[in-house]
């Protein structure tokens, strides 16, 4: 917001619509170049404060920036709201906060298991599937022990029969002693996994903080890592009133690093297990809050009783998955786009507008410069540098209703900014009903893999998350070099 006497230079592009207060005036801005300054009336000249950190440097060039450096350390505290239907998933008291305690940009999160950090396990080990108690009537089911970077985690899931307390909304507490009723093993809860923190070598640039993700596995839940990191983390950036607020053409950029064995057992380039589904992020259109699709009028015309439609994805969404591996795609892990555009559902009364996955494009082999790879991420995940940082940038134009004029571009960069993969698609039908813009992004989601790769280290890290109305990568890496 611009106050009287301050000069505002707005990071607004030709694809974003926003209402900005300049002095005492309200200005509706649309189709304004990013380089166009908007100056509020000023009674006296002011001096722009010096930029002091990386977050502020990026904010001078891009619309929405999250380096995670300016946030408090954040953990799940033993909670795991596992779906968008949980009130805890949107509880501001449980979401990441800025250093001063105020709310951050993040408005939604989910997790799949409780994974407390424990001290020395005595009389161990615990037995998979056994009931674990805190001695006060709370009973969970023990799944697995993970020792990562010298830290021991117990993965607990579900409430055992006979429990007088205990659920995803009522976790164990710090200092409690956990005991396996079958094995007799016991350990004391010392803490919870830090989701946003300085993760050492898993923090980009080796300084500040990063976000740790860990999705678990839908098909092999008993043997997969979960709860050590967030399953989902979402952000809303509309105006809170209209579904046509945000970006018609959105640019999303982030740094990513996978655990060395994330895609297979050894970390080698050719060792990529079968990946049926790995939902990396989604870009949703038409929301009026982080948990509500559309206006009152829009709500009348969508599928009711479905949290996926009304709360999670809305009626128009692009989901970006990672696929590959197995026999058919040996040694390759690549991005794909799954587009859902709302369509009239036949034979329904009243009619609803929702059709899932009407477009599914594999992002490979359509750029002559990258004909053998497309958006293959293993091009920046080679045998001798498994687990290195790389960056992605997606550019998505939602188009206009009932016209095949939507577009998608996807870039893969190595850590130096060199483009290692590129994919583009045009003439996409991304809107049928509802004239909306993109205004919500959720990181993470579901993961379905082969049994062998399900049990490996399932963590990955994200840093320098950026949303903008124009190209991000080239400017970002130029700034990084100067910085």
ZIHU-V177239 format. One record per residue. N is the residue number from 1. SS is DSSP state (alpha for helix, beta for strand, coil for the rest). PSI is psi as a letter, one per 30 degrees, with the letter a starting at -180 (NA if undefined). NEAR is the number of other ideal C-beta (glycine too) atoms within 10 Angstrom. Layout:
n = [N	N]
ss = [SS	SS]
psi = [PSI	PSI]
near = [NEAR	NEAR]
This chain:
n = [1	2	3	4	5	6	7	8	9	10	11	12	13	14	15	16	17	18	19	20	21	22	23	24	25	26	27	28	29	30	31	32	33	34	35	36	37	38	39	40	41	42	43	44	45	46	47	48	49	50	51	52	53	54	55	56	57	58	59	60	61	62	63	64	65	66	67	68	69	70	71	72	73	74	75	76	77	78	79	80	81	82	83	84	85	86	87	88	89	90	91	92	93	94	95	96	97	98	99	100	101	102	103	104	105	106	107	108	109	110	111	112	113	114	115	116	117	118	119	120	121	122	123	124	125	126	127	128	129	130	131	132	133	134	135	136	137	138	139	140	141	142	143	144	145	146	147	148	149	150	151	152	153	154	155	156	157	158	159	160	161	162	163	164	165	166	167	168	169	170	171	172	173	174	175	176	177	178	179	180	181	182	183	184	185	186	187	188	189	190	191	192	193	194	195	196	197	198	199	200	201	202	203	204	205	206	207	208	209	210	211	212	213	214	215	216	217	218	219	220	221	222	223	224	225	226	227	228	229	230	231	232	233	234	235	236	237	238	239	240	241	242	243	244	245	246	247	248	249	250	251	252	253	254	255	256	257	258	259	260	261	262	263	264	265	266	267	268	269	270	271	272	273	274	275	276	277	278	279	280	281	282	283	284	285	286	287	288	289	290	291	292	293	294	295	296	297	298	299	300	301	302	303	304	305	306	307	308	309	310	311	312	313	314	315	316	317	318	319	320	321	322	323	324	325	326	327	328	329	330	331	332	333	334	335	336	337	338	339	340	341	342	343	344	345	346	347	348	349	350	351	352	353	354	355	356	357	358	359	360	361	362	363	364	365	366	367	368	369	370	371	372	373	374	375	376	377	378	379	380	381	382	383	384	385	386	387	388	389	390	391	392	393	394	395	396	397	398	399	400	401	402	403	404	405	406	407	408	409	410	411	412	413	414	415	416	417	418	419	420	421	422	423	424	425	426	427	428	429	430	431	432	433	434	435	436	437	438	439	440	441	442	443	444	445	446	447	448	449	450	451	452	453	454	455	456	457	458	459	460	461	462	463	464	465	466	467	468	469	470	471	472	473	474	475	476	477	478	479	480	481	482	483]
ss = [coil	beta	coil	coil	coil	coil	coil	coil	coil	coil	coil	coil	coil	coil	coil	beta	beta	beta	beta	beta	beta	beta	coil	coil	beta	beta	beta	beta	beta	coil	coil	coil	coil	coil	coil	coil	coil	coil	coil	coil	coil	coil	coil	coil	coil	coil	coil	coil	coil	coil	coil	coil	coil	alpha	alpha	alpha	alpha	alpha	alpha	coil	coil	coil	coil	beta	beta	beta	coil	coil	coil	coil	beta	coil	coil	beta	beta	coil	coil	coil	coil	coil	coil	coil	coil	coil	coil	coil	alpha	alpha	alpha	alpha	coil	alpha	alpha	alpha	coil	coil	beta	beta	coil	coil	coil	coil	beta	coil	coil	beta	beta	beta	beta	beta	coil	coil	coil	beta	beta	beta	beta	beta	coil	coil	coil	beta	coil	coil	coil	coil	coil	coil	coil	coil	beta	beta	beta	coil	coil	coil	coil	beta	beta	beta	beta	beta	beta	beta	beta	beta	beta	beta	coil	coil	beta	beta	beta	beta	beta	beta	beta	beta	beta	coil	coil	coil	coil	coil	beta	coil	beta	coil	coil	beta	coil	coil	coil	coil	coil	coil	beta	beta	beta	beta	coil	coil	coil	coil	coil	beta	beta	beta	beta	beta	beta	beta	coil	beta	beta	beta	beta	coil	coil	alpha	alpha	alpha	coil	alpha	alpha	alpha	coil	coil	coil	beta	beta	beta	beta	beta	coil	coil	coil	coil	coil	coil	alpha	alpha	alpha	coil	coil	coil	coil	coil	coil	beta	coil	beta	beta	beta	beta	beta	coil	coil	coil	coil	coil	coil	coil	coil	coil	beta	beta	coil	beta	beta	beta	beta	beta	beta	beta	beta	beta	beta	coil	coil	coil	coil	coil	coil	coil	coil	coil	coil	coil	coil	coil	coil	coil	coil	beta	beta	beta	beta	beta	beta	beta	beta	beta	beta	beta	coil	beta	beta	beta	coil	coil	beta	beta	coil	coil	alpha	alpha	alpha	alpha	alpha	coil	coil	coil	coil	coil	coil	alpha	alpha	alpha	alpha	alpha	alpha	coil	coil	coil	beta	beta	beta	beta	beta	beta	beta	beta	beta	beta	coil	coil	coil	beta	beta	beta	beta	beta	beta	beta	beta	beta	beta	beta	beta	coil	coil	coil	beta	coil	coil	coil	coil	coil	coil	coil	coil	beta	coil	coil	coil	coil	coil	beta	beta	beta	beta	coil	coil	coil	coil	coil	alpha	alpha	alpha	coil	coil	coil	coil	coil	beta	alpha	alpha	alpha	alpha	coil	coil	alpha	alpha	alpha	coil	coil	coil	coil	beta	beta	beta	beta	beta	beta	beta	beta	coil	coil	coil	coil	coil	coil	coil	coil	beta	beta	beta	beta	beta	beta	beta	beta	beta	coil	coil	coil	coil	beta	beta	beta	beta	beta	beta	beta	beta	beta	beta	coil	coil	coil	coil	coil	coil	coil	coil	coil	beta	beta	beta	beta	beta	beta	beta	coil	coil	beta	beta	beta	coil	alpha	alpha	alpha	alpha	coil	coil	coil	coil	beta	beta	beta	beta	beta	beta	beta	beta	beta	beta	coil	coil	coil	coil	alpha	alpha	alpha	alpha	alpha	alpha	alpha	alpha	alpha	alpha	coil]
psi = [k	k	l	k	f	k	k	k	j	k	i	k	l	f	g	k	k	l	k	k	k	j	b	g	k	k	k	j	k	k	h	k	k	f	f	j	k	j	k	l	k	k	f	l	l	l	k	k	k	k	k	f	l	e	e	e	e	e	f	f	f	l	e	k	k	j	f	f	e	g	l	l	k	k	l	f	h	f	l	i	j	g	l	f	f	k	e	f	f	g	j	f	f	f	l	k	l	l	e	g	f	l	k	a	f	k	g	k	l	l	l	f	l	k	i	k	k	l	a	k	k	k	g	a	l	l	k	k	f	l	k	k	l	g	f	g	f	k	k	l	k	k	e	l	k	k	j	k	h	g	k	k	k	k	j	k	k	l	k	l	k	f	k	f	l	k	a	f	g	i	l	l	l	k	f	k	k	k	k	k	f	e	f	f	l	l	l	k	k	f	a	l	k	k	e	j	l	j	g	b	f	g	k	k	f	g	l	b	l	l	k	k	l	j	f	a	k	e	f	h	e	f	g	k	k	l	f	i	l	k	e	l	k	l	k	k	h	a	g	g	e	k	f	h	k	b	k	e	j	k	k	k	k	l	k	k	k	k	k	e	g	e	f	a	f	f	g	l	e	f	i	j	l	k	j	e	k	j	j	e	l	l	j	l	l	g	l	f	l	f	g	k	k	l	a	e	e	e	e	f	g	l	j	l	g	j	f	e	e	f	e	d	f	a	f	j	k	k	k	j	l	k	l	a	a	a	e	e	h	k	g	k	k	l	l	l	k	j	k	k	k	k	l	k	k	l	h	k	j	l	k	l	j	k	k	k	h	f	k	j	k	k	i	k	h	g	k	f	f	h	f	f	e	b	h	k	f	f	f	g	h	l	e	g	h	k	g	l	k	l	l	l	k	k	j	k	j	f	a	l	k	g	k	i	g	l	l	k	k	k	k	k	k	l	f	f	f	k	k	f	k	k	k	k	k	l	h	k	j	f	k	d	l	j	i	l	l	k	g	k	k	k	k	a	b	l	k	j	l	l	e	e	f	e	g	l	j	g	k	l	k	k	l	i	k	k	k	l	g	l	k	e	e	e	e	e	f	e	e	e	e	e	NA]
near = [8	21	11	11	13	14	14	16	14	18	17	20	21	15	22	28	20	18	11	16	13	19	16	10	10	9	16	8	15	11	10	18	11	18	8	12	10	15	12	19	11	13	7	5	7	10	6	9	7	6	12	8	12	20	17	14	17	23	16	12	17	22	22	18	22	24	24	28	20	17	21	14	13	24	17	25	15	22	21	27	23	19	14	20	13	18	10	17	25	18	14	11	7	16	20	22	18	12	10	7	7	7	12	19	17	24	21	22	27	24	29	28	26	28	27	27	19	20	12	10	19	12	12	14	11	25	15	14	11	17	19	26	21	17	10	11	11	21	19	26	18	25	26	19	18	20	9	13	8	5	13	16	22	26	26	26	21	18	18	18	8	9	17	9	12	22	14	21	12	13	21	23	13	14	8	19	15	23	18	21	14	12	17	13	21	19	24	16	21	14	15	22	25	17	23	25	19	15	21	9	10	21	22	25	16	9	9	18	21	26	28	24	23	26	27	24	24	16	14	17	16	14	12	25	26	25	26	26	28	28	25	25	27	26	19	21	21	25	15	12	11	19	25	17	21	29	26	23	19	26	23	21	23	23	23	21	23	24	20	17	19	23	29	23	12	13	19	16	19	11	18	23	20	20	22	16	18	24	19	23	22	23	23	26	32	31	27	23	15	23	20	17	28	23	16	7	9	23	14	11	18	21	16	11	6	13	13	18	23	22	20	24	25	28	31	28	26	26	23	23	25	21	21	26	26	16	6	9	18	12	16	23	24	26	25	22	22	18	21	24	28	29	16	13	14	7	5	11	5	8	10	19	20	23	16	15	11	14	16	13	17	17	28	22	15	15	19	7	8	20	10	10	21	23	30	24	23	23	20	20	24	12	13	7	15	20	17	15	23	22	27	22	22	24	21	26	19	29	20	13	17	12	13	12	16	23	16	22	19	24	24	28	23	19	17	12	14	11	16	20	27	20	26	15	17	12	10	22	17	27	24	17	19	23	15	29	24	29	29	27	21	25	21	26	22	18	27	17	27	17	13	14	24	22	17	20	17	24	21	20	22	23	23	26	23	24	25	26	23	19	14	25	19	13	16	22	17	12	15	19	9	7	9]
